Amino acid sequence: MWRPTDPEPPTGRPMTLRNALAFSRNRVTAQLMQREGPAKVAALAREMGVRESPLDAVPSLALGTSPVPLKEMVSAYCTIANRGAYVEPRMVTRIEDRNGNVLGEFPAARPTQALPLAAALKLVDVMRDVVNRGTGSDIRTRFGIHADVAGKTGTTQDNTDSWFILIHPQLVAGAWVDFDDARVTLAQRLGRRRAWCIADGGCLL
């Protein structure tokens, strides 16, 4: 029996989706997945940028049980920042020789609308609350970032991995902290990997 839980005990009171995302409430996310259906969620993730990783269309997909690398996560969040339009990431945009002669250019791919504009704008607004008052508020209080940014935090079982995606209209940045031995927890802060992705589709690892 799959029973998603949160660190805090259930209150029995209704909670808005805005607050559920801001404070990473697994129970609410799981309920939403059950209402919409795993296949629908997996299909949307594909449209938004998770193009290579296998996604199991099961209820626990809502809590990240299908591993997705940071590159694809940032790509999907770029779609949100890009007003719902997915642009395939480009690792290399131009190649020059030592004299500055251009040997090859790789222009950005054409965008495809993966998420309705209104939904993308609403999602960015909701994720502002993550950094303003939710699980990502250290961005404000600890690191002193005052720009108009949004974001989303995430952790895996027993806090062995943690990630954070930061959204700005011109830049989407993702950070993942983990260790390749499950016995080592996030609290020990070992191993760091980062990826950065420009909202217009350019991507750098």
BABA-387053 format. One record per residue (C-alpha): x negated, y, z; residue in three letters; residue number from 1. Coordinates in nm, 2 decimals. Layout:
N
+--------+--------+--------+-----+-----+
:   east :  north :     up :  aa :   i :
+--------+--------+--------+-----+-----+
:      X :      Y :      Z : Ala : NUM :
...
+--------+--------+--------+-----+-----+
//
This chain:
205
+--------+--------+--------+-----+-----+
:   east :  north :     up :  aa :   i :
+--------+--------+--------+-----+-----+
:   0.00 :   0.00 :   0.00 : Met :   1 :
:  -0.15 :   0.34 :  -0.11 : Trp :   2 :
:  -0.09 :   0.60 :   0.16 : Arg :   3 :
:  -0.27 :   0.93 :   0.09 : Pro :   4 :
:  -0.36 :   1.13 :   0.41 : Thr :   5 :
:  -0.49 :   1.47 :   0.51 : Asp :   6 :
:  -0.72 :   1.56 :   0.80 : Pro :   7 :
:  -0.42 :   1.73 :   0.96 : Glu :   8 :
:  -0.11 :   1.53 :   1.07 : Pro :   9 :
:   0.21 :   1.59 :   0.87 : Pro :  10 :
:   0.44 :   1.86 :   1.01 : Thr :  11 :
:   0.76 :   1.74 :   0.85 : Gly :  12 :
:   0.82 :   2.10 :   0.71 : Arg :  13 :
:   0.83 :   2.20 :   0.35 : Pro :  14 :
:   0.51 :   2.34 :   0.19 : Met :  15 :
:   0.47 :   2.54 :  -0.13 : Thr :  16 :
:   0.25 :   2.41 :  -0.41 : Leu :  17 :
:   0.05 :   2.74 :  -0.37 : Arg :  18 :
:  -0.04 :   2.65 :   0.00 : Asn :  19 :
:  -0.10 :   2.29 :  -0.09 : Ala :  20 :
:  -0.36 :   2.38 :  -0.34 : Leu :  21 :
:  -0.51 :   2.65 :  -0.13 : Ala :  22 :
:  -0.56 :   2.41 :   0.16 : Phe :  23 :
:  -0.61 :   2.08 :  -0.04 : Ser :  24 :
:  -0.32 :   1.89 :   0.09 : Arg :  25 :
:  -0.34 :   1.54 :  -0.05 : Asn :  26 :
:   0.02 :   1.44 :   0.04 : Arg :  27 :
:   0.17 :   1.72 :  -0.16 : Val :  28 :
:  -0.05 :   1.65 :  -0.46 : Thr :  29 :
:   0.04 :   1.28 :  -0.45 : Ala :  30 :
:   0.41 :   1.37 :  -0.44 : Gln :  31 :
:   0.37 :   1.59 :  -0.75 : Leu :  32 :
:   0.19 :   1.31 :  -0.93 : Met :  33 :
:   0.47 :   1.07 :  -0.85 : Gln :  34 :
:   0.73 :   1.31 :  -0.97 : Arg :  35 :
:   0.56 :   1.40 :  -1.31 : Glu :  36 :
:   0.41 :   1.05 :  -1.37 : Gly :  37 :
:   0.04 :   0.95 :  -1.40 : Pro :  38 :
:   0.05 :   0.91 :  -1.77 : Ala :  39 :
:   0.16 :   1.26 :  -1.83 : Lys :  40 :
:  -0.11 :   1.40 :  -1.59 : Val :  41 :
:  -0.38 :   1.19 :  -1.77 : Ala :  42 :
:  -0.27 :   1.32 :  -2.11 : Ala :  43 :
:  -0.28 :   1.68 :  -1.99 : Leu :  44 :
:  -0.63 :   1.63 :  -1.85 : Ala :  45 :
:  -0.74 :   1.49 :  -2.19 : Arg :  46 :
:  -0.60 :   1.80 :  -2.36 : Glu :  47 :
:  -0.78 :   2.03 :  -2.12 : Met :  48 :
:  -1.12 :   1.88 :  -2.15 : Gly :  49 :
:  -1.16 :   1.54 :  -1.99 : Val :  50 :
:  -1.23 :   1.38 :  -2.32 : Arg :  51 :
:  -1.49 :   1.11 :  -2.24 : Glu :  52 :
:  -1.42 :   0.96 :  -1.90 : Ser :  53 :
:  -1.17 :   0.68 :  -1.86 : Pro :  54 :
:  -0.86 :   0.79 :  -1.66 : Leu :  55 :
:  -0.65 :   0.52 :  -1.49 : Asp :  56 :
:  -0.29 :   0.63 :  -1.51 : Ala :  57 :
:  -0.21 :   0.54 :  -1.15 : Val :  58 :
:  -0.07 :   0.76 :  -0.87 : Pro :  59 :
:  -0.41 :   0.79 :  -0.70 : Ser :  60 :
:  -0.54 :   0.97 :  -1.01 : Leu :  61 :
:  -0.41 :   1.29 :  -0.84 : Ala :  62 :
:  -0.68 :   1.25 :  -0.57 : Leu :  63 :
:  -0.97 :   1.18 :  -0.81 : Gly :  64 :
:  -1.00 :   0.81 :  -0.81 : Thr :  65 :
:  -1.11 :   0.81 :  -1.17 : Ser :  66 :
:  -1.47 :   0.95 :  -1.17 : Pro :  67 :
:  -1.51 :   1.25 :  -1.39 : Val :  68 :
:  -1.86 :   1.41 :  -1.44 : Pro :  69 :
:  -1.91 :   1.78 :  -1.36 : Leu :  70 :
:  -1.95 :   1.87 :  -1.72 : Lys :  71 :
:  -1.59 :   1.76 :  -1.80 : Glu :  72 :
:  -1.45 :   1.91 :  -1.48 : Met :  73 :
:  -1.60 :   2.25 :  -1.58 : Val :  74 :
:  -1.48 :   2.21 :  -1.93 : Ser :  75 :
:  -1.12 :   2.15 :  -1.81 : Ala :  76 :
:  -1.14 :   2.45 :  -1.57 : Tyr :  77 :
:  -1.28 :   2.66 :  -1.86 : Cys :  78 :
:  -0.95 :   2.58 :  -2.04 : Thr :  79 :
:  -0.76 :   2.74 :  -1.74 : Ile :  80 :
:  -0.98 :   3.05 :  -1.74 : Ala :  81 :
:  -0.95 :   3.07 :  -2.12 : Asn :  82 :
:  -0.57 :   3.13 :  -2.09 : Arg :  83 :
:  -0.49 :   2.77 :  -2.16 : Gly :  84 :
:  -0.70 :   2.73 :  -2.47 : Ala :  85 :
:  -0.95 :   2.44 :  -2.48 : Tyr :  86 :
:  -1.28 :   2.50 :  -2.66 : Val :  87 :
:  -1.52 :   2.21 :  -2.70 : Glu :  88 :
:  -1.84 :   2.29 :  -2.51 : Pro :  89 :
:  -2.16 :   2.36 :  -2.71 : Arg :  90 :
:  -2.48 :   2.26 :  -2.55 : Met :  91 :
:  -2.70 :   2.43 :  -2.81 : Val :  92 :
:  -2.58 :   2.73 :  -3.00 : Thr :  93 :
:  -2.90 :   2.81 :  -3.21 : Arg :  94 :
:  -3.24 :   2.67 :  -3.28 : Ile :  95 :
:  -3.54 :   2.89 :  -3.37 : Glu :  96 :
:  -3.90 :   2.82 :  -3.45 : Asp :  97 :
:  -4.19 :   3.00 :  -3.28 : Arg :  98 :
:  -4.16 :   3.29 :  -3.52 : Asn :  99 :
:  -3.80 :   3.35 :  -3.45 : Gly : 100 :
:  -3.68 :   3.20 :  -3.78 : Asn : 101 :
:  -3.33 :   3.04 :  -3.73 : Val : 102 :
:  -3.34 :   2.67 :  -3.81 : Leu : 103 :
:  -2.99 :   2.59 :  -3.72 : Gly : 104 :
:  -2.68 :   2.76 :  -3.57 : Glu : 105 :
:  -2.38 :   2.59 :  -3.41 : Phe : 106 :
:  -2.09 :   2.82 :  -3.38 : Pro : 107 :
:  -1.82 :   2.77 :  -3.11 : Ala : 108 :
:  -1.54 :   2.53 :  -3.19 : Ala : 109 :
:  -1.20 :   2.65 :  -3.27 : Arg : 110 :
:  -0.97 :   2.68 :  -2.96 : Pro : 111 :
:  -0.66 :   2.46 :  -2.92 : Thr : 112 :
:  -0.38 :   2.55 :  -2.69 : Gln : 113 :
:  -0.38 :   2.27 :  -2.42 : Ala : 114 :
:  -0.19 :   2.45 :  -2.15 : Leu : 115 :
:   0.09 :   2.71 :  -2.19 : Pro : 116 :
:  -0.03 :   3.07 :  -2.14 : Leu : 117 :
:   0.21 :   3.13 :  -1.85 : Ala : 118 :
:   0.10 :   2.81 :  -1.67 : Ala : 119 :
:  -0.27 :   2.90 :  -1.71 : Ala : 120 :
:  -0.22 :   3.25 :  -1.57 : Leu : 121 :
:  -0.01 :   3.12 :  -1.28 : Lys : 122 :
:  -0.27 :   2.85 :  -1.20 : Leu : 123 :
:  -0.55 :   3.11 :  -1.19 : Val : 124 :
:  -0.34 :   3.32 :  -0.95 : Asp : 125 :
:  -0.27 :   3.02 :  -0.73 : Val : 126 :
:  -0.64 :   2.93 :  -0.72 : Met : 127 :
:  -0.72 :   3.29 :  -0.61 : Arg : 128 :
:  -0.57 :   3.18 :  -0.28 : Asp : 129 :
:  -0.83 :   2.90 :  -0.25 : Val : 130 :
:  -1.11 :   3.16 :  -0.22 : Val : 131 :
:  -0.90 :   3.43 :  -0.05 : Asn : 132 :
:  -0.77 :   3.23 :   0.24 : Arg : 133 :
:  -0.81 :   2.85 :   0.17 : Gly : 134 :
:  -1.07 :   2.59 :   0.16 : Thr : 135 :
:  -1.31 :   2.80 :  -0.05 : Gly : 136 :
:  -1.29 :   3.12 :   0.16 : Ser : 137 :
:  -1.66 :   3.09 :   0.25 : Asp : 138 :
:  -1.72 :   3.25 :  -0.09 : Ile : 139 :
:  -1.58 :   3.56 :   0.07 : Arg : 140 :
:  -1.67 :   3.54 :   0.43 : Thr : 141 :
:  -2.01 :   3.37 :   0.42 : Arg : 142 :
:  -2.15 :   3.47 :   0.08 : Phe : 143 :
:  -1.99 :   3.81 :   0.04 : Gly : 144 :
:  -1.84 :   3.77 :  -0.31 : Ile : 145 :
:  -1.57 :   4.03 :  -0.35 : His : 146 :
:  -1.51 :   4.00 :  -0.73 : Ala : 147 :
:  -1.17 :   3.88 :  -0.86 : Asp : 148 :
:  -1.24 :   3.51 :  -0.87 : Val : 149 :
:  -1.05 :   3.19 :  -0.83 : Ala : 150 :
:  -1.16 :   2.84 :  -0.75 : Gly : 151 :
:  -1.10 :   2.48 :  -0.62 : Lys : 152 :
:  -1.28 :   2.26 :  -0.37 : Thr : 153 :
:  -1.28 :   1.88 :  -0.36 : Gly : 154 :
:  -1.43 :   1.60 :  -0.15 : Thr : 155 :
:  -1.44 :   1.23 :  -0.20 : Thr : 156 :
:  -1.37 :   0.95 :   0.05 : Gln : 157 :
:  -1.56 :   0.99 :   0.38 : Asp : 158 :
:  -1.71 :   1.32 :   0.25 : Asn : 159 :
:  -1.98 :   1.14 :   0.05 : Thr : 160 :
:  -1.94 :   1.39 :  -0.24 : Asp : 161 :
:  -1.82 :   1.75 :  -0.26 : Ser : 162 :
:  -1.76 :   1.98 :  -0.55 : Trp : 163 :
:  -1.65 :   2.34 :  -0.61 : Phe : 164 :
:  -1.54 :   2.51 :  -0.93 : Ile : 165 :
:  -1.55 :   2.89 :  -0.94 : Leu : 166 :
:  -1.34 :   3.07 :  -1.21 : Ile : 167 :
:  -1.40 :   3.42 :  -1.35 : His : 168 :
:  -1.26 :   3.54 :  -1.68 : Pro : 169 :
:  -1.61 :   3.54 :  -1.84 : Gln : 170 :
:  -1.77 :   3.25 :  -1.65 : Leu : 171 :
:  -1.67 :   2.92 :  -1.50 : Val : 172 :
:  -1.93 :   2.76 :  -1.27 : Ala : 173 :
:  -1.93 :   2.42 :  -1.11 : Gly : 174 :
:  -2.14 :   2.28 :  -0.82 : Ala : 175 :
:  -2.15 :   1.92 :  -0.71 : Trp : 176 :
:  -2.34 :   1.79 :  -0.40 : Val : 177 :
:  -2.39 :   1.42 :  -0.35 : Asp : 178 :
:  -2.64 :   1.14 :  -0.30 : Phe : 179 :
:  -2.66 :   0.82 :  -0.49 : Asp : 180 :
:  -2.64 :   0.61 :  -0.17 : Asp : 181 :
:  -2.29 :   0.60 :  -0.02 : Ala : 182 :
:  -2.44 :   0.56 :   0.32 : Arg : 183 :
:  -2.57 :   0.92 :   0.30 : Val : 184 :
:  -2.29 :   1.17 :   0.37 : Thr : 185 :
:  -2.24 :   1.52 :   0.25 : Leu : 186 :
:  -2.33 :   1.64 :   0.60 : Ala : 187 :
:  -2.68 :   1.54 :   0.53 : Gln : 188 :
:  -2.69 :   1.77 :   0.23 : Arg : 189 :
:  -2.91 :   1.55 :   0.01 : Leu : 190 :
:  -2.91 :   1.57 :  -0.37 : Gly : 191 :
:  -2.78 :   1.87 :  -0.57 : Arg : 192 :
:  -2.66 :   1.90 :  -0.93 : Arg : 193 :
:  -2.50 :   2.20 :  -1.10 : Arg : 194 :
:  -2.34 :   2.28 :  -1.44 : Ala : 195 :
:  -2.24 :   2.61 :  -1.58 : Trp : 196 :
:  -1.99 :   2.67 :  -1.85 : Cys : 197 :
:  -1.89 :   2.99 :  -2.03 : Ile : 198 :
:  -1.52 :   3.04 :  -2.06 : Ala : 199 :
:  -1.54 :   3.08 :  -2.44 : Asp : 200 :
:  -1.68 :   2.72 :  -2.47 : Gly : 201 :
:  -2.06 :   2.76 :  -2.44 : Gly : 202 :
:  -2.19 :   2.52 :  -2.19 : Cys : 203 :
:  -2.53 :   2.47 :  -2.02 : Leu : 204 :
:  -2.64 :   2.19 :  -1.79 : Leu : 205 :
+--------+--------+--------+-----+-----+
//
